[in-house]
Amino acid sequence: MSGKLPWRCFHCDEVFTDEQEAAIHFGRHESQTPVCRIDAAEYRRMEKALETSVNEDTPLHREIASLHSRLYTDTRRAEELGYQRGLDDAKAHPQELGLRPL
C-alpha cells in the first residue's frame, strides 16, 4: 500500500483500499448512507425522485411553468391594451399625430 490505511465498513465488514471504491460504498459526505445500508425500497424511491427531477416534473417545476405561462399571458394582455389605447388616442386626436380625421 502507498501509506494510506484501508477503509473498512463496520456494517458489512467490507474492506476498501481504493479511495474511489470506498467513496462509491460510503458516499462522499458523512450524511450519505453506505450502499450496504440502503434497502431495495429506498433505492427505488431514490430512483423515482431522480427521474422526477430529471423530467422536471416536481411541484416546483410545475409552479415555475405556471408562473411563466401567467407572465406571458399578462404581458400580452398589457401590450394589447396599450396598443388599443394608442389606436383610440389616434382616432380621438388625429390632428396631434399629423393624421387626417376618419
Secondary structure, DSSP 8 states (H G I E B T S, - for coil): --S---EE-TTT--EE-SHHHHHHHH-SSTTS--GGG--HHHHHHHHHHHHHHHTT-SHHHHHHHHHHHHHHHHHHHHHHHHHHHHHHHHHH-TTTTT----
